[in-house]
């Protein structure tokens, strides 16, 4: 036992502690790295399926896949680009401009795709300014509502007058009945 104590006492305790921390950090980082790789791989699968659907003009599927990719890796630029292109294909400029700005804020300066999306954004902004959105017209009505007919209000008035007449008739008495009072020399009772 003395030999073991002398071996450990000869070593620096800080070196052993540092080695233990390295092992703990490595043990903690390996699962995190594997998890990050799995998320990146899953997001790439969604992105690939979204791009394929976009190229087939299946914009609903493309949007669904690109939304899933963005949810997994919101800091990546490319899913925003493809989602913006999908929205532009569907003539949804307002939403496309938001995704274009998201792409531009994440992509490094000098990227070749910037010019394409800046042109699309400028076109959307110009179209939006030229033709402001008008509220949609109300849907056509086949028949007027019941309260718009003349006879509805006539019937309401007749019911109200009848009800008032019945209430008056029920509460009105022809005879007034007072208690009988008998008076004598002693007084009235």
TIKE-328246 format. One line per 2 residues: number of its first residue (from 0); their letters; for each residue x, y, z of C-alpha. Coordinates in Angstrom, 2 decimals, padded with zeros to 5 digits, m for minus. Example, Ala and Ser with C-alpha at 12.3 -4.5 7.8 and 13.67 -1.06 7.14 Angstrom:
2
0) as) 012.30,m004.50,007.80 | 013.67,m001.06,007.14
This chain:
189
0) xx) 000.00,000.00,000.00 | 002.86,002.31,000.75
2) xx) 004.23,001.75,m002.72 | 000.95,002.79,m004.34
4) xx) 000.72,005.87,m002.16 | 004.22,006.81,m003.07
6) xx) 003.47,006.39,m006.79 | 000.38,008.63,m006.66
8) xx) 002.06,011.17,m004.47 | 004.87,011.46,m006.97
10) xx) 002.45,012.43,m009.75 | 000.80,015.78,m009.99
12) xx) m002.87,015.71,m008.91 | m003.70,018.43,m011.42
14) xx) m002.59,016.18,m014.30 | m004.90,013.37,m013.20
16) xx) m007.83,015.76,m012.78 | m007.19,017.29,m016.19
18) xx) m007.14,013.83,m017.78 | m010.41,012.96,m016.06
20) xx) m012.01,016.18,m017.38 | m010.82,015.33,m020.90
22) xx) m012.45,011.90,m020.69 | m015.70,013.39,m019.37
24) xx) m015.76,016.08,m022.07 | m015.08,013.51,m024.78
26) xx) m017.85,011.28,m023.43 | m020.27,014.21,m023.47
28) xx) m019.28,015.49,m026.91 | m019.53,012.22,m028.80
30) xx) m023.32,011.81,m028.39 | m023.85,015.52,m029.13
32) xx) m021.83,015.23,m032.32 | m023.73,012.10,m033.35
34) xx) m027.02,013.88,m032.63 | m025.96,016.91,m034.67
36) xx) m024.90,014.65,m037.56 | m028.28,012.87,m037.44
38) xx) m030.15,016.20,m037.52 | m028.02,017.46,m040.42
40) xx) m028.63,014.23,m042.31 | m032.37,014.37,m041.68
42) xx) m032.55,018.04,m042.72 | m030.59,017.27,m045.90
44) xx) m033.10,014.53,m046.73 | m035.99,016.97,m046.33
46) xx) m034.14,019.55,m048.44 | m033.46,017.04,m051.22
48) xx) m037.09,015.90,m051.27 | m038.25,019.54,m051.25
50) xx) m036.02,020.46,m054.19 | m037.18,017.40,m056.12
52) xx) m040.84,018.29,m055.47 | m040.17,021.90,m056.51
54) xx) m038.65,020.72,m059.80 | m041.75,018.56,m060.40
56) xx) m043.97,021.61,m059.66 | m045.45,019.85,m056.61
58) xx) m045.29,023.01,m054.54 | m047.38,021.74,m051.64
60) xx) m045.01,018.81,m051.03 | m042.00,021.04,m051.61
62) xx) m043.23,023.53,m049.04 | m043.89,020.79,m046.48
64) xx) m040.41,019.27,m046.91 | m038.66,022.64,m046.85
66) xx) m040.57,023.66,m043.72 | m039.33,020.48,m042.05
68) xx) m035.74,021.19,m043.12 | m035.91,024.75,m041.76
70) xx) m037.35,023.50,m038.50 | m034.41,021.13,m038.07
72) xx) m031.65,023.57,m039.11 | m032.98,027.13,m038.90
74) xx) m029.49,028.62,m039.20 | m028.83,027.22,m042.68
76) xx) m029.44,029.43,m045.73 | m030.27,026.98,m048.53
78) xx) m033.69,025.77,m047.26 | m034.84,029.41,m047.11
80) xx) m033.78,029.91,m050.72 | m035.74,026.92,m051.97
82) xx) m038.77,027.82,m049.89 | m038.66,031.35,m051.32
84) xx) m038.47,029.94,m054.86 | m041.46,027.70,m054.07
86) xx) m043.44,030.68,m052.79 | m042.52,032.72,m055.85
88) xx) m043.77,029.90,m058.06 | m047.07,030.08,m056.17
90) xx) m047.19,033.90,m056.59 | m046.94,034.46,m052.82
92) xx) m044.62,037.47,m052.89 | m045.27,038.63,m049.33
94) xx) m044.08,035.36,m047.80 | m041.30,034.93,m050.36
96) xx) m039.78,038.30,m049.43 | m039.51,037.18,m045.79
98) xx) m037.73,033.97,m046.81 | m035.48,035.85,m049.23
100) xx) m034.42,038.16,m046.42 | m033.82,035.12,m044.19
102) xx) m031.63,033.60,m046.89 | m029.69,036.82,m047.48
104) xx) m029.01,037.23,m043.76 | m027.51,033.72,m043.53
106) xx) m025.50,033.44,m046.75 | m021.94,034.78,m046.97
108) xx) m021.35,037.89,m049.08 | m020.34,037.15,m052.64
110) xx) m022.50,034.03,m052.96 | m023.64,033.49,m056.57
112) xx) m027.28,032.95,m055.52 | m027.64,036.42,m053.98
114) xx) m028.26,038.22,m057.30 | m031.07,035.82,m058.26
116) xx) m032.96,036.32,m055.02 | m032.33,040.06,m054.80
118) xx) m033.87,040.42,m058.27 | m036.89,038.35,m057.21
120) xx) m037.24,040.37,m054.00 | m037.07,043.70,m055.88
122) xx) m039.70,042.45,m058.34 | m042.01,041.39,m055.49
124) xx) m041.61,044.72,m053.72 | m042.32,046.63,m056.94
126) xx) m045.43,044.56,m057.66 | m046.67,045.02,m054.11
128) xx) m046.21,048.79,m054.27 | m047.85,049.08,m057.71
130) xx) m050.96,047.13,m056.80 | m051.89,047.37,m053.14
132) xx) m054.01,044.54,m051.95 | m057.70,045.33,m051.96
134) xx) m060.01,043.58,m049.56 | m061.82,040.70,m051.19
136) xx) m065.37,041.43,m052.28 | m068.10,039.96,m050.10
138) xx) m069.49,036.70,m051.38 | m072.66,037.01,m053.45
140) xx) m075.86,036.21,m051.60 | m078.60,034.25,m053.28
142) xx) m081.39,035.20,m050.89 | m081.75,038.07,m048.47
144) xx) m081.58,037.22,m044.79 | m084.88,036.67,m042.99
146) xx) m084.70,039.99,m041.15 | m084.47,041.81,m044.49
148) xx) m088.01,040.85,m045.52 | m090.85,043.35,m044.94
150) xx) m093.14,040.73,m043.43 | m090.59,039.78,m040.72
152) xx) m090.79,043.17,m039.02 | m094.58,043.28,m039.49
154) xx) m094.87,039.94,m037.70 | m092.57,041.13,m034.90
156) xx) m094.75,044.21,m034.41 | m097.97,042.15,m034.40
158) xx) m096.58,039.75,m031.81 | m095.42,042.64,m029.61
160) xx) m098.82,044.38,m029.79 | m100.69,041.15,m029.08
162) xx) m098.45,040.41,m026.12 | m098.99,043.90,m024.71
164) xx) m102.78,043.56,m025.13 | m102.85,040.20,m023.40
166) xx) m100.73,041.49,m020.54 | m103.04,044.49,m020.09
168) xx) m106.14,042.29,m020.18 | m104.81,039.85,m017.63
170) xx) m103.76,042.51,m015.15 | m106.90,044.72,m015.47
172) xx) m109.85,044.03,m013.09 | m113.35,045.32,m013.65
174) xx) m114.34,045.27,m010.00 | m112.39,046.67,m007.23
176) xx) m112.77,044.59,m004.14 | m112.07,046.32,m000.88
178) xx) m112.42,044.74,002.51 | m115.78,045.20,004.14
180) xx) m115.71,047.74,006.95 | m118.30,047.56,009.80
182) xx) m118.74,050.61,011.88 | m120.36,050.61,015.34
184) xx) m120.43,053.01,018.30 | m117.19,051.50,019.42
186) xx) m115.47,052.23,016.13 | m114.93,050.77,012.68
188) x) m113.45,047.45,011.93
